[in-house]
C-alpha cells in the first residue's frame, strides 16, 4: 500500500520547484518591470510633446525657414549670430528679467507672510484659504482687462488716488519702469495666493511643539517665522523660487493683452517702443507675425538656455541664503 502513495507523491514533489520558480518570476516582474509600465505614459507623452519638439526646433533653427516660402536653406549658426546681435532681443531679455524680479521677489515674500498668518489659529480659516486661490482661477484675460482699466491714464483708479494725494497722472503703458510695475502687479495678484497655499501646506507639517516652545520663550511672530518656519520649509521655498523664475521667464499673456489696450499693433511688440516686450512675446512676433520660423526657433533655444542659467543662479543664491540661515 505504501508504494502507490510514494508514486503519487513523487510527481507533486517534482512539480513544486517550477511552480515556485513561476511565482518568483511573477514577483520579479511585478517589482522590477511593473513600476516602469505605470510611469511609461508620462514618458511617452513627454517624448511626443516635449523632447521631440525640442529636437525638431533645434533642427529648424539651423535653416532659413520662412512659412511664406517653399524653400528652406541651411544656414548653420547664422540665425544664432544674428539673434545675439539683435538689440530688440536683448531689450526683450532685459524686460523679462526686470518684470520677473519685480513680480517674483515681492510675490514670494508676501506669500510666505500670508501663509504664516493663516497657519495660526483663526476663525473662518477655510474661507480665507479658498479666497487665496480665487485670483489664480480667474481668467488671465479678465485680470489684464481689469488691471488695464485700473492703470488707465485718464480714468484709471490708481491715477485718481495719486491725484487725491497731490501727485500727477502717470502714463503707465508709455514708460519702461511704469509698465513693468503694472505688469508685475498683475502677476503678483494672480500667483501670490497660489504660492501662499503651497507654503501653508508645508507649514502644516512643522511640529506645533516648536512654536509652543518658542512662544513660552518669548519669541515674537517674526522671530518664529525666521528661526522656525523658514528653515523647516526650505525645500518648498527652493521649489517655489525655481518655479516662479521659470514662469517669469515665460510671461506672454499679461504684456500681450496689456499692449492690446493701447493698439492692436502693440500686442506683439510690447508697446510703441517695445518698452515691455518680453522674450516670449519677441518669440511670438518673429514666429507668428514675421513667419521666420528658423529665426524664432533659434530665439526659443537661446531663451531656453537663459532660463536654465537664471534658474541655476537662483538655486545657488537660495542655497547660500539657506547656509546663512543655518549659521
C-alpha positions as CSV (number, residue, x, y, z in Angstrom):
1,X,0.0,0.0,0.0
2,X,2.9,2.3,0.6
3,X,4.3,2.1,-3.0
4,X,1.4,3.8,-4.7
5,X,1.4,6.6,-2.2
6,X,5.1,7.2,-2.8
7,X,4.4,7.1,-6.6
8,X,1.8,9.7,-6.2
9,X,3.9,11.9,-4.0
10,X,6.8,12.0,-6.4
11,X,5.1,14.0,-9.2
12,X,3.9,16.6,-6.7
13,X,7.4,16.9,-5.2
14,X,8.9,17.1,-8.7
15,X,6.3,19.8,-9.8
16,X,6.7,22.1,-6.9
17,X,10.0,23.8,-7.9
18,X,8.7,25.0,-11.3
19,X,5.6,26.5,-9.6
20,X,7.9,28.3,-7.1
21,X,10.0,29.4,-9.9
22,X,7.0,30.9,-11.7
23,X,5.9,32.7,-8.6
24,X,9.4,34.1,-8.2
25,X,9.4,35.3,-11.8
26,X,6.0,36.9,-11.4
27,X,7.2,38.6,-8.2
28,X,10.3,39.8,-10.0
29,X,8.2,41.1,-12.9
30,X,5.8,42.9,-10.5
31,X,8.6,44.6,-8.6
32,X,11.1,45.4,-11.3
33,X,9.1,46.0,-14.5
34,X,5.5,47.0,-13.5
35,X,6.6,50.4,-12.0
36,X,8.0,51.4,-15.4
37,X,4.8,50.4,-17.0
38,X,2.9,52.7,-14.7
39,X,5.1,55.7,-15.4
40,X,5.5,55.0,-19.2
41,X,2.5,57.1,-20.3
42,X,4.2,60.2,-18.9
43,X,7.5,59.5,-20.7
44,X,5.6,58.7,-23.9
45,X,3.7,62.0,-23.7
46,X,6.9,63.8,-22.8
47,X,8.7,62.3,-25.8
48,X,5.9,63.2,-28.2
49,X,5.1,66.7,-26.9
50,X,8.3,67.7,-25.1
51,X,11.5,66.0,-26.3
52,X,10.6,65.7,-29.9
53,X,9.6,69.4,-30.3
54,X,12.8,70.4,-28.7
55,X,14.9,68.4,-31.1
56,X,12.8,69.5,-34.1
57,X,13.1,73.2,-33.0
58,X,16.9,72.8,-32.8
59,X,16.9,71.4,-36.3
60,X,14.7,74.1,-37.7
61,X,16.9,76.8,-36.1
62,X,19.7,75.8,-38.4
63,X,17.7,76.8,-41.5
64,X,16.4,79.9,-43.1
65,X,12.8,78.7,-42.7
66,X,10.0,81.1,-43.7
67,X,6.4,79.8,-43.8
68,X,5.8,82.1,-46.9
69,X,8.4,80.3,-48.9
70,X,8.7,76.7,-50.1
71,X,12.5,76.7,-49.8
72,X,14.5,76.1,-46.7
73,X,18.1,76.9,-46.9
74,X,20.7,75.5,-44.4
75,X,22.5,78.4,-42.7
76,X,24.1,76.7,-39.8
77,X,24.5,79.0,-36.8
78,X,23.8,82.2,-38.7
79,X,20.4,82.6,-37.0
80,X,22.1,82.5,-33.6
81,X,24.7,85.0,-34.6
82,X,22.0,87.4,-36.0
83,X,19.9,86.9,-32.8
84,X,22.8,87.7,-30.5
85,X,23.4,90.9,-32.4
86,X,19.8,91.9,-32.4
87,X,19.1,94.8,-30.0
88,X,15.4,94.0,-29.8
89,X,16.3,90.6,-28.4
90,X,18.4,91.9,-25.6
91,X,15.8,94.6,-24.9
92,X,13.2,91.8,-24.5
93,X,15.7,89.9,-22.3
94,X,16.1,92.9,-20.0
95,X,12.3,93.5,-19.9
96,X,11.8,89.8,-19.0
97,X,14.3,89.9,-16.2
98,X,13.0,93.2,-14.8
99,X,9.4,92.1,-14.8
100,X,10.4,88.8,-13.3
101,X,12.3,90.4,-10.4
102,X,9.6,92.9,-9.7
103,X,6.9,90.2,-9.6
104,X,8.6,87.1,-8.1
105,X,10.5,88.6,-5.2
106,X,7.6,90.6,-3.6
107,X,5.2,87.8,-4.5
108,X,7.1,85.1,-2.7
109,X,7.8,87.2,0.4
110,X,4.2,88.3,0.7
111,X,3.0,84.7,0.1
112,X,5.3,83.5,2.9
113,X,3.9,86.1,5.3
114,X,0.3,85.3,4.3
115,X,0.9,81.6,4.9
116,X,2.4,82.3,8.2
117,X,-0.6,84.3,9.3
118,X,-3.1,81.6,8.1
119,X,-1.1,78.9,9.9
120,X,-2.1,80.4,13.2
121,X,-5.5,79.8,14.9
122,X,-8.0,82.0,13.1
123,X,-11.8,81.9,12.6
124,X,-13.0,81.0,9.1
125,X,-9.7,79.6,8.1
126,X,-11.2,77.6,5.2
127,X,-12.8,80.8,3.8
128,X,-9.5,82.7,3.8
129,X,-7.7,79.8,2.2
130,X,-10.2,79.4,-0.6
131,X,-10.1,83.2,-1.1
132,X,-6.4,83.0,-1.7
133,X,-6.9,80.6,-4.6
134,X,-9.6,82.7,-6.4
135,X,-7.2,85.1,-8.3
136,X,-5.4,82.1,-9.7
137,X,-8.5,80.5,-11.2
138,X,-9.6,83.8,-12.7
139,X,-9.2,84.2,-16.4
140,X,-6.0,86.0,-17.3
141,X,-7.9,88.0,-19.9
142,X,-10.2,89.3,-17.3
143,X,-7.4,90.1,-14.9
144,X,-5.4,92.1,-17.5
145,X,-8.5,94.0,-18.7
146,X,-9.4,95.0,-15.2
147,X,-5.9,96.0,-14.3
148,X,-5.5,97.9,-17.5
149,X,-8.5,99.9,-16.5
150,X,-7.1,100.5,-13.1
151,X,-3.8,101.7,-14.6
152,X,-5.5,103.8,-17.2
153,X,-4.1,107.3,-17.7
154,X,-7.2,109.3,-17.9
155,X,-9.8,107.5,-15.9
156,X,-7.8,104.9,-14.0
157,X,-8.5,104.4,-10.4
158,X,-4.8,104.4,-9.4
159,X,-4.2,107.8,-11.1
160,X,-7.3,109.2,-9.3
161,X,-5.8,108.1,-6.0
162,X,-2.4,109.6,-6.9
163,X,-4.1,112.9,-7.8
164,X,-6.0,112.8,-4.5
165,X,-2.7,112.7,-2.7
166,X,-1.2,115.6,-4.8
167,X,0.7,113.5,-7.4
168,X,0.4,113.8,-11.1
169,X,-1.1,111.3,-13.5
170,X,1.2,108.6,-14.8
171,X,1.0,107.1,-18.3
172,X,1.7,103.5,-17.1
173,X,1.9,102.0,-20.5
174,X,4.2,104.5,-22.0
175,X,7.2,104.2,-19.7
176,X,9.5,101.2,-19.2
177,X,9.6,101.3,-15.4
178,X,5.9,102.1,-15.0
179,X,4.8,99.4,-17.5
180,X,7.0,96.8,-15.8
181,X,5.5,97.7,-12.4
182,X,1.9,97.4,-13.8
183,X,2.5,94.0,-15.4
184,X,4.4,92.8,-12.3
185,X,1.3,93.8,-10.2
186,X,-0.9,91.7,-12.4
187,X,1.4,88.7,-12.0
188,X,1.6,89.2,-8.2
189,X,-2.1,89.4,-7.9
190,X,-2.6,86.1,-9.7
191,X,0.1,84.0,-8.1
192,X,0.6,85.2,-4.6
193,X,-2.3,83.2,-3.1
194,X,-1.3,80.1,-5.0
195,X,2.2,80.2,-3.5
196,X,0.8,81.0,-0.1
197,X,-1.2,77.8,-0.2
198,X,1.9,75.8,-1.1
199,X,3.8,77.4,1.8
200,X,0.8,76.8,4.1
201,X,0.7,73.1,3.2
202,X,4.4,72.8,4.1
203,X,3.9,74.7,7.4
204,X,1.2,72.2,8.4
205,X,4.0,69.6,8.7
206,X,6.1,71.6,11.1
207,X,5.7,70.3,14.6
208,X,3.4,72.6,16.7
209,X,5.6,71.9,19.7
210,X,8.3,74.1,18.2
211,X,6.0,77.1,18.1
212,X,4.7,76.5,21.6
213,X,8.2,76.3,23.0
214,X,9.2,79.5,21.1
215,X,6.1,81.3,22.4
216,X,7.0,80.3,26.0
217,X,10.5,81.6,25.4
218,X,9.0,84.9,24.4
219,X,9.8,84.7,20.7
220,X,7.8,87.2,18.5
221,X,5.9,86.1,15.4
222,X,8.6,87.4,13.1
223,X,11.2,85.6,15.1
224,X,9.3,82.3,14.9
225,X,8.9,82.8,11.1
226,X,12.6,83.4,10.7
227,X,14.0,80.8,13.1
228,X,11.5,78.0,12.8
229,X,9.2,78.3,9.8
230,X,11.7,79.2,7.1
231,X,14.4,76.6,8.0
232,X,11.8,73.9,8.2
233,X,10.2,74.6,4.8
234,X,13.4,75.3,2.9
235,X,12.8,72.7,0.2
236,X,9.4,74.2,-0.5
237,X,10.9,77.7,-0.7
238,X,13.5,76.5,-3.2
239,X,10.8,74.8,-5.3
240,X,8.6,77.9,-5.4
241,X,11.7,80.1,-6.3
242,X,12.6,77.8,-9.2
243,X,9.0,77.5,-10.5
244,X,8.4,81.3,-10.2
245,X,11.6,82.0,-12.0
246,X,10.7,79.7,-14.9
247,X,7.2,81.2,-15.0
248,X,8.6,84.8,-15.0
249,X,10.9,84.0,-17.9
250,X,7.9,82.8,-20.0
251,X,5.5,85.6,-19.4
252,X,3.5,86.4,-22.5
253,X,-0.3,86.8,-21.8
254,X,0.0,89.8,-19.5
255,X,2.2,92.0,-21.7
256,X,0.4,91.0,-24.9
257,X,-3.1,91.9,-23.5
258,X,-1.7,95.0,-21.8
259,X,-0.3,96.2,-25.1
260,X,-3.7,95.4,-26.8
261,X,-5.3,98.1,-24.6
262,X,-3.1,100.6,-26.4
263,X,-3.5,99.3,-30.0
264,X,-3.7,96.1,-31.9
265,X,-0.2,96.6,-33.3
266,X,1.3,96.8,-29.8
267,X,0.2,93.3,-28.9
268,X,3.3,91.6,-30.3
269,X,5.8,94.5,-29.9
270,X,5.1,95.2,-26.3
271,X,4.3,98.8,-26.6
272,X,5.1,101.5,-29.2
273,X,8.8,101.5,-28.2
274,X,9.0,97.8,-27.1
275,X,9.2,99.0,-23.5
276,X,7.5,95.9,-22.1
277,X,8.2,93.3,-24.8
278,X,9.3,90.0,-23.1
279,X,11.2,87.1,-24.6
280,X,8.1,85.0,-25.2
281,X,6.4,88.0,-26.9
282,X,9.5,88.5,-29.0
283,X,9.4,84.9,-30.0
284,X,5.7,85.2,-30.9
285,X,6.4,88.2,-33.0
286,X,9.2,86.5,-35.0
287,X,7.4,83.2,-35.5
288,X,3.7,84.2,-35.9
289,X,4.0,87.8,-37.3
290,X,7.1,87.7,-39.4
291,X,6.7,83.9,-40.1
292,X,10.5,83.5,-39.6
293,X,10.4,80.0,-38.0
294,X,14.1,79.4,-38.3
295,X,15.0,82.6,-36.5
296,X,12.2,82.1,-34.0
297,X,13.5,78.6,-33.3
298,X,16.9,80.0,-32.6
299,X,15.3,82.5,-30.2
300,X,13.5,79.7,-28.5
301,X,16.7,77.8,-27.8
302,X,18.6,80.9,-26.6
303,X,15.6,81.6,-24.4
304,X,15.7,78.1,-23.0
305,X,19.4,78.5,-22.2
306,X,18.8,81.8,-20.5
307,X,16.0,80.2,-18.4
308,X,18.4,77.4,-17.3
309,X,21.1,80.0,-16.5
310,X,18.8,82.2,-14.4
311,X,17.3,79.2,-12.6
312,X,20.7,77.9,-11.8
313,X,21.8,81.3,-10.4
314,X,18.6,81.4,-8.3
315,X,19.3,78.0,-7.0
316,X,22.8,78.9,-5.9
317,X,21.6,82.1,-4.3
318,X,18.9,80.3,-2.3
319,X,21.5,77.7,-1.2
320,X,23.7,80.4,0.0
321,X,20.9,82.1,1.9
322,X,20.0,78.7,3.4
323,X,23.6,78.4,4.7
324,X,23.4,81.9,6.3
325,X,20.1,81.0,8.0
326,X,21.7,77.8,9.3
327,X,24.6,79.7,10.8
